[in-house]
Amino acid sequence: MPSVSADADTAILSQWSVEAGASVSAGDAVAEVETEKAVVDIEVDSDAVVHALLVEDGATVGVSDPIAVLLEEGDDAAAGDDLVAQLGGAPAAPAPAAPAEPAAPAAPAPAAASESATSSAAHGGRIFSSPIARKIARENNLDIATLTGSGPNGRIVRKDVEAAIAAGGAQAAAPAAAAPAAPVTVPASPAPAPSSGGYEDVPHSKIRRFVASRLQESKQLAPHFYLKGDVQVDRLLALRKEINEGAPTRVSVNDFFVRAVARALQDVPEMNVTWSDDFVRRYERSDVAVAIASEKGLVTPVVRNADERSLTSISKEIKDFAERASGSGLKQDELVGGSFTVTNLGMFGVDEFSAILNPPQAGILAVGAARKVAVIDDDGEVRAASVVSLTLSVDHRPVDGALAATFFKRLREIIENPTQILA
């Protein structure tokens, strides 16, 4: 399992794209892996034959753990079988099925305990088990080291864990009945309130759960502060209209804001940073992430070197990100990095909103809808103007209020004088 996220030591193998026995070429995608932000492909780097798949769809796998055995053309299949056995992979023939109604012994037999200890220590004390078996054991508070594996070389597989859970449930029933008081259970989260009407409980997707965890962590650990203000966009809208007339690639208002942020980060480089416990990292180029709502959840692909890119180039890349976001097209290196994010809900008619920081980035700009308001010119004349409300969320650890205000002021100047965006 390759490292698919900078701060994760596990990944979820969503599904295999190949079967055992398939021939693959360099660059072919063999599996889809879920990260906190998207589904990405695992590609092979050379021509090979898929000899065996070691993990099941949906398994949580440790980074660098083996997930498959590949052989080159002409390699000995028997050697591949030996390697699969050493890695604790799936057996060539189905493992014996667990009893439909496993008996619950009053106490574990000493011989069985000895056998379990022997199989668990077969490879230098390491307990070999499938990722899905470990996951189910964790979810049911089951010590996997106490089990006897039915897989090759004593490997603990899903059936072993499920059988142990069923047996353990029967064992737990007796002491529970004898207890004078009912056990006290503390739920991990409040139970839903009862409803007189119908309802549906929609399970969390893995990406939704991880995004929720990350945003909760950001809100709790990063001291947010917010700057709000309106910017006049009449000149920007007029410039956009002029650019789009007859142009093969139409640019959006959001494209202008991404380019303006990139320019402002260059002019106020102290804002172009990320926070870590040991240092503040300042970046030379402006890599700006863009929030995109996809069918699989929120993703934030990064526009690299946005300060050096043309408006048309930025627009094309963001459109490409949006088209690929709901599928498996976004690559992991497109989803990491950046010091700043732009998120826009203006197309939904939202006037203004505040966004949660995308850690470890120092800032995120929330862009609202353009709307007409009455403004007073310097000469005292009242006129109608198009304005957009901006909310800048900032991490107070690397950035102080005065610095953030300097950045916000410079950003407003660029937006209200949009020819600077093209410079």
C-alpha positions as CSV (number, residue, x, y, z in Angstrom):
1,M,0.0,0.0,0.0
2,P,1.6,3.3,-1.1
3,S,1.5,6.4,1.0
4,V,-1.6,8.2,-0.4
5,S,-1.9,10.9,2.2
6,A,0.9,12.8,3.9
7,D,-0.6,12.5,7.5
8,A,-2.2,9.0,7.3
9,D,-0.7,5.7,8.3
10,T,-3.6,3.7,6.8
11,A,-5.7,3.8,3.7
12,I,-9.0,2.1,2.6
13,L,-8.8,-0.1,-0.4
14,S,-12.2,0.7,-1.9
15,Q,-12.1,-1.9,-4.7
16,W,-9.8,-3.9,-6.9
17,S,-9.9,-3.1,-10.6
18,V,-8.2,-6.4,-11.5
19,E,-8.5,-10.0,-10.6
20,A,-5.9,-12.7,-9.9
21,G,-4.4,-13.9,-13.1
22,A,-4.8,-10.6,-15.0
23,S,-1.9,-9.2,-17.0
24,V,-1.2,-5.5,-16.4
25,S,1.1,-3.0,-18.1
26,A,3.1,-0.2,-16.6
27,G,0.7,2.7,-15.6
28,D,-2.4,0.5,-15.4
29,A,-4.7,1.2,-12.4
30,V,-5.2,-2.0,-10.3
31,A,-7.1,-0.6,-7.4
32,E,-9.0,2.4,-6.0
33,V,-8.0,3.8,-2.6
34,E,-10.1,6.1,-0.5
35,T,-8.4,9.0,1.2
36,E,-9.9,11.8,3.3
37,K,-10.5,13.8,0.2
38,A,-11.1,11.6,-2.8
39,V,-10.8,8.2,-4.4
40,V,-7.4,7.7,-6.1
41,D,-6.0,5.0,-8.3
42,I,-3.0,2.7,-7.5
43,E,-1.0,2.2,-10.6
44,V,1.7,-0.5,-11.3
45,D,5.1,0.7,-12.5
46,S,6.0,-2.2,-14.7
47,D,4.4,-5.0,-16.7
48,A,3.3,-7.9,-14.6
49,V,0.8,-10.7,-13.9
50,V,-1.4,-10.4,-10.8
51,H,-0.7,-13.6,-9.0
52,A,-2.8,-13.0,-5.8
53,L,-4.8,-10.3,-4.1
54,L,-4.0,-10.2,-0.3
55,V,-6.8,-7.9,0.9
56,E,-10.5,-7.6,0.3
57,D,-12.5,-4.7,-1.0
58,G,-13.2,-2.2,1.7
59,A,-10.3,-3.2,3.9
60,T,-8.3,-0.7,5.9
61,V,-4.6,-1.3,5.2
62,G,-1.5,0.0,6.8
63,V,0.9,2.0,4.6
64,S,3.6,-0.3,3.2
65,D,1.6,-3.4,4.1
66,P,1.5,-5.9,1.2
67,I,-1.8,-5.9,-0.8
68,A,-1.0,-8.1,-3.8
69,V,1.7,-10.3,-5.3
70,L,2.8,-9.5,-8.8
71,L,5.0,-11.8,-11.0
72,E,6.9,-11.0,-14.1
73,E,6.2,-13.0,-17.2
74,G,7.9,-16.4,-16.8
75,D,8.2,-16.3,-13.0
76,D,7.6,-19.5,-11.2
77,A,4.0,-19.6,-9.9
78,A,5.1,-22.0,-7.1
79,A,7.4,-19.3,-5.8
80,G,4.5,-16.9,-5.9
81,D,2.4,-19.3,-3.8
82,D,5.2,-19.5,-1.3
83,L,5.4,-15.8,-1.0
84,V,1.6,-15.5,-0.6
85,A,1.8,-18.0,2.3
86,Q,4.7,-16.1,3.9
87,L,2.7,-12.9,3.7
88,G,-0.4,-14.5,5.1
89,G,-2.4,-14.1,2.0
90,A,-5.6,-15.8,0.9
91,P,-5.5,-19.6,0.6
92,A,-5.6,-21.3,-2.8
93,A,-8.7,-23.1,-1.7
94,P,-11.5,-21.7,0.4
95,A,-10.9,-21.9,4.1
96,P,-13.2,-24.2,6.2
97,A,-16.5,-22.5,6.8
98,A,-17.2,-21.5,10.4
99,P,-20.1,-23.4,12.1
100,A,-23.5,-21.8,11.4
101,E,-24.2,-21.8,15.1
102,P,-20.8,-21.9,16.9
103,A,-20.9,-23.4,20.3
104,A,-19.9,-21.3,23.3
105,P,-17.5,-23.3,25.5
106,A,-17.6,-22.6,29.2
107,A,-13.9,-22.0,29.3
108,P,-11.2,-22.1,26.5
109,A,-9.4,-25.4,26.2
110,P,-5.7,-25.3,27.2
111,A,-4.8,-27.0,23.9
112,A,-6.6,-24.4,21.9
113,A,-4.8,-21.6,23.7
114,S,-1.5,-23.2,23.1
115,E,-2.3,-23.7,19.4
116,S,-3.3,-20.0,19.2
117,A,-0.1,-18.8,20.8
118,T,1.9,-21.0,18.5
119,S,0.2,-19.8,15.3
120,S,0.4,-16.1,16.4
121,A,4.1,-16.4,17.0
122,A,4.8,-18.3,13.8
123,H,6.7,-15.4,12.3
124,G,8.8,-13.9,15.1
125,G,5.8,-13.1,17.4
126,R,3.9,-11.1,14.8
127,I,0.2,-11.8,14.6
128,F,-0.8,-12.4,11.0
129,S,-4.4,-11.3,10.2
130,S,-6.3,-9.8,7.3
131,P,-7.0,-6.0,7.5
132,I,-10.8,-6.7,7.5
133,A,-10.4,-9.1,10.4
134,R,-8.5,-6.5,12.4
135,K,-11.1,-3.8,11.6
136,I,-14.0,-6.0,12.7
137,A,-12.1,-7.0,15.9
138,R,-11.4,-3.4,16.7
139,E,-15.1,-2.4,16.2
140,N,-16.2,-5.2,18.6
141,N,-13.4,-4.6,21.2
142,L,-12.0,-8.1,20.6
143,D,-8.4,-8.9,21.3
144,I,-7.3,-10.5,18.0
145,A,-4.3,-12.1,19.7
146,T,-6.5,-14.5,21.5
147,L,-7.9,-16.1,18.2
148,T,-6.8,-19.1,16.3
149,G,-6.4,-18.4,12.6
150,S,-7.9,-20.7,9.9
151,G,-6.0,-19.1,7.1
152,P,-2.6,-20.2,5.7
153,N,0.2,-20.3,8.3
154,G,-2.4,-19.6,11.0
155,R,-3.5,-16.3,9.5
156,I,-6.6,-14.8,11.2
157,V,-9.3,-14.1,8.6
158,R,-12.7,-12.5,8.7
159,K,-14.5,-15.8,9.5
160,D,-12.4,-16.4,12.6
161,V,-13.3,-13.0,14.0
162,E,-17.0,-13.3,13.2
163,A,-17.1,-16.8,14.8
164,A,-15.4,-15.5,17.9
165,I,-17.8,-12.5,18.2
166,A,-20.7,-14.9,18.0
167,A,-19.2,-17.2,20.6
168,G,-18.3,-14.3,22.8
169,G,-21.8,-12.9,22.7
170,A,-23.1,-16.2,24.0
171,Q,-20.5,-16.2,26.8
172,A,-21.3,-12.7,27.8
173,A,-25.0,-13.4,28.2
174,A,-24.6,-15.5,31.4
175,P,-22.8,-13.0,33.6
176,A,-25.1,-10.2,32.3
177,A,-28.2,-12.2,33.4
178,A,-26.7,-12.8,36.9
179,A,-25.8,-9.1,37.4
180,P,-28.1,-7.4,39.9
181,A,-28.2,-4.1,38.0
182,A,-28.4,-3.3,34.3
183,P,-25.0,-2.3,32.7
184,V,-24.5,1.4,32.1
185,T,-23.7,2.3,28.5
186,V,-22.3,5.6,27.5
187,P,-23.0,6.3,23.8
188,A,-20.2,7.8,21.7
189,S,-22.7,10.5,20.5
190,P,-26.2,11.4,21.5
191,A,-28.9,9.1,20.2
192,P,-31.2,10.6,17.6
193,A,-34.4,12.0,19.0
194,P,-37.5,9.9,18.4
195,S,-39.7,10.9,15.5
196,S,-43.4,10.5,15.0
197,G,-42.8,10.3,11.2
198,G,-40.7,8.1,9.0
199,Y,-37.0,8.6,8.7
200,E,-33.9,7.0,7.2
201,D,-30.5,6.6,8.8
202,V,-27.9,7.1,6.2
203,P,-24.5,5.6,7.1
204,H,-21.5,7.8,7.0
205,S,-19.3,7.3,4.0
206,K,-15.6,6.8,4.8
207,I,-14.7,10.1,3.1
208,R,-17.5,12.0,4.9
209,R,-16.4,10.6,8.3
210,F,-12.8,11.6,7.7
211,V,-13.7,15.1,6.5
212,A,-15.8,15.5,9.5
213,S,-12.9,14.5,11.8
214,R,-10.5,16.8,10.0
215,L,-12.7,19.8,10.2
216,Q,-13.6,19.2,13.8
217,E,-9.9,18.9,14.6
218,S,-9.2,22.2,12.7
219,K,-12.0,24.1,14.5
220,Q,-10.8,22.8,17.9
221,L,-7.0,23.1,17.5
222,A,-6.6,26.1,15.1
223,P,-7.6,29.4,16.7
224,H,-9.7,30.9,13.9
225,F,-10.3,34.6,13.5
226,Y,-12.3,36.3,10.8
227,L,-12.1,39.4,8.6
228,K,-15.1,40.5,6.6
229,G,-15.6,43.1,3.9
230,D,-17.3,44.0,0.6
231,V,-15.4,44.5,-2.6
232,Q,-16.8,46.2,-5.7
233,V,-16.7,44.0,-8.7
234,D,-18.3,46.1,-11.5
235,R,-14.9,46.5,-13.3
236,L,-14.1,42.8,-12.8
237,L,-17.5,41.8,-14.2
238,A,-17.0,44.1,-17.2
239,L,-13.5,42.6,-17.8
240,R,-14.8,39.1,-17.6
241,K,-17.5,39.9,-20.1
242,E,-14.9,41.3,-22.5
243,I,-12.6,38.3,-22.1
244,N,-15.4,35.8,-22.6
245,E,-16.7,37.3,-25.8
246,G,-15.7,34.9,-28.5
247,A,-13.2,33.1,-26.3
248,P,-13.1,29.3,-26.5
249,T,-12.6,29.0,-22.7
250,R,-15.0,31.1,-20.6
251,V,-13.5,32.2,-17.3
252,S,-15.6,32.4,-14.2
253,V,-15.7,35.0,-11.4
254,N,-14.1,32.4,-9.1
255,D,-11.2,32.1,-11.5
256,F,-10.5,35.8,-11.0
257,F,-10.6,35.4,-7.2
258,V,-8.2,32.4,-7.3
259,R,-5.7,34.5,-9.5
260,A,-6.2,37.5,-7.2
261,V,-5.5,35.5,-4.1
262,A,-2.3,34.1,-5.7
263,R,-1.1,37.6,-6.5
264,A,-1.9,38.9,-3.0
265,L,0.0,36.0,-1.5
266,Q,3.1,37.1,-3.5
267,D,2.7,40.7,-2.3
268,V,2.2,39.7,1.3
269,P,4.4,36.6,1.6
270,E,4.0,36.3,5.4
271,M,0.5,35.1,4.6
272,N,1.7,32.4,2.2
273,V,2.5,30.0,5.1
274,T,1.5,26.8,6.8
275,W,1.8,26.0,10.5
276,S,3.5,23.1,12.2
277,D,4.5,22.5,15.9
278,D,8.1,23.2,15.2
279,F,8.1,25.9,12.5
280,V,6.1,28.1,10.1
281,R,6.8,27.2,6.5
282,R,6.8,30.0,4.0
283,Y,6.4,29.2,0.4
284,E,7.9,30.9,-2.7
285,R,5.0,30.2,-5.1
286,S,1.3,30.5,-4.6
287,D,-0.4,27.1,-4.6
288,V,-4.1,27.8,-4.1
289,A,-6.6,25.1,-3.3
290,V,-10.1,25.3,-4.6
291,A,-13.1,23.8,-2.8
292,I,-15.3,21.6,-5.1
293,A,-18.5,19.8,-4.1
294,S,-18.5,16.4,-5.7
295,E,-20.8,13.3,-5.5
296,K,-18.3,11.7,-3.2
297,G,-17.9,14.7,-0.9
298,L,-15.9,17.9,-0.6
299,V,-12.5,17.9,-2.3
300,T,-9.9,20.7,-2.5
301,P,-7.5,20.1,-5.4
302,V,-4.6,22.6,-5.7
303,V,-3.8,25.0,-8.5
304,R,0.0,25.0,-8.5
305,N,2.0,28.1,-9.2
306,A,-1.3,30.1,-9.6
307,D,0.7,33.4,-9.4
308,E,2.6,32.5,-12.6
309,R,-0.4,31.1,-14.5
310,S,-2.7,32.9,-16.9
311,L,-6.3,33.3,-16.1
312,T,-7.3,31.0,-18.9
313,S,-4.9,28.3,-17.7
314,I,-6.3,28.5,-14.2
315,S,-9.8,28.3,-15.5
316,K,-9.1,25.2,-17.6
317,E,-7.5,23.4,-14.7
318,I,-10.3,24.1,-12.3
319,K,-12.9,22.9,-14.8
320,D,-10.9,19.8,-15.3
321,F,-10.8,19.2,-11.5
322,A,-14.5,19.7,-11.3
323,E,-15.2,17.1,-14.1
324,R,-12.9,14.5,-12.5
325,A,-13.8,15.1,-8.9
326,S,-16.9,12.8,-8.8
327,G,-15.0,10.0,-10.3
328,S,-11.6,8.5,-9.7
329,G,-9.7,10.9,-11.8
330,L,-8.2,13.2,-9.2
331,K,-4.7,12.1,-8.2
332,Q,-3.4,12.3,-4.7
333,D,-0.7,14.8,-5.6
334,E,-3.4,17.1,-6.9
335,L,-5.1,17.1,-3.4
336,V,-2.1,17.9,-1.2
337,G,-0.2,21.0,-0.5
338,G,-1.1,24.6,-0.8
339,S,-1.2,27.4,1.8
340,F,-4.6,28.8,1.1
341,T,-8.1,27.8,-0.1
342,V,-10.8,29.6,-2.0
343,T,-14.4,28.5,-1.5
344,N,-17.3,30.0,-3.3
345,L,-21.0,29.6,-2.6
346,G,-22.1,32.6,-4.6
347,M,-23.6,30.5,-7.4
348,F,-26.1,29.3,-4.8
349,G,-27.2,32.8,-4.0
350,V,-25.4,32.9,-0.6
351,D,-24.5,36.5,0.3
352,E,-21.8,35.6,2.8
353,F,-20.5,32.8,5.0
354,S,-17.5,31.8,7.1
355,A,-15.4,28.7,6.2
356,I,-13.4,26.4,8.4
357,L,-9.6,26.3,7.8
358,N,-8.2,23.4,5.7
359,P,-5.3,22.4,8.0
360,P,-2.4,23.1,7.9
361,Q,-3.1,26.1,5.7
362,A,-3.1,29.6,7.2
363,G,-6.2,31.0,5.4
364,I,-9.4,30.3,3.5
365,L,-11.4,32.9,1.6
366,A,-15.2,32.5,1.5
367,V,-16.7,34.2,-1.5
368,G,-20.4,35.2,-1.6
369,A,-22.7,36.2,-4.5
370,A,-22.5,39.4,-6.4
371,R,-25.4,41.7,-5.5
372,K,-26.4,45.3,-6.3
373,V,-26.2,47.9,-3.5
374,A,-26.3,51.7,-3.2
375,V,-22.9,53.2,-2.6
376,I,-21.7,56.8,-2.1
377,D,-18.8,57.9,-4.3
378,D,-16.0,60.2,-3.1
379,D,-17.8,63.1,-4.6
380,G,-21.0,62.3,-2.6
381,E,-23.0,60.9,-5.5
382,V,-25.1,57.8,-4.9
383,R,-24.9,55.1,-7.4
384,A,-25.7,51.4,-7.8
385,A,-22.7,49.0,-7.5
386,S,-22.1,45.3,-7.7
387,V,-20.4,44.0,-4.6
388,V,-19.3,40.7,-3.3
389,S,-18.9,39.9,0.4
390,L,-15.7,38.2,1.4
391,T,-14.9,36.5,4.7
392,L,-11.2,35.6,5.4
393,S,-10.7,32.9,8.0
394,V,-7.2,32.9,9.4
395,D,-5.2,30.7,11.7
396,H,-4.0,33.0,14.5
397,R,-0.9,30.8,15.3
398,P,1.2,31.8,12.2
399,V,-0.7,35.0,11.3
400,D,-1.6,38.0,13.5
401,G,-4.5,40.3,12.9
402,A,-2.6,43.2,11.4
403,L,-0.9,41.0,8.9
404,A,-4.2,39.4,7.9
405,A,-5.7,42.9,7.5
406,T,-2.8,43.9,5.3
407,F,-3.4,40.9,3.1
408,F,-7.1,41.5,3.0
409,K,-6.5,45.2,2.0
410,R,-4.2,44.1,-0.8
411,L,-6.6,41.5,-2.1
412,R,-9.4,44.1,-2.3
413,E,-7.1,46.5,-4.2
414,I,-6.4,43.7,-6.8
415,I,-10.0,42.7,-7.2
416,E,-11.3,46.3,-7.6
417,N,-8.5,47.0,-10.1
418,P,-8.8,43.7,-12.1
419,T,-6.2,44.5,-14.7
420,Q,-3.7,43.7,-11.9
421,I,-5.1,40.2,-12.0
422,L,-3.9,39.8,-15.6
423,A,-0.5,41.2,-14.9
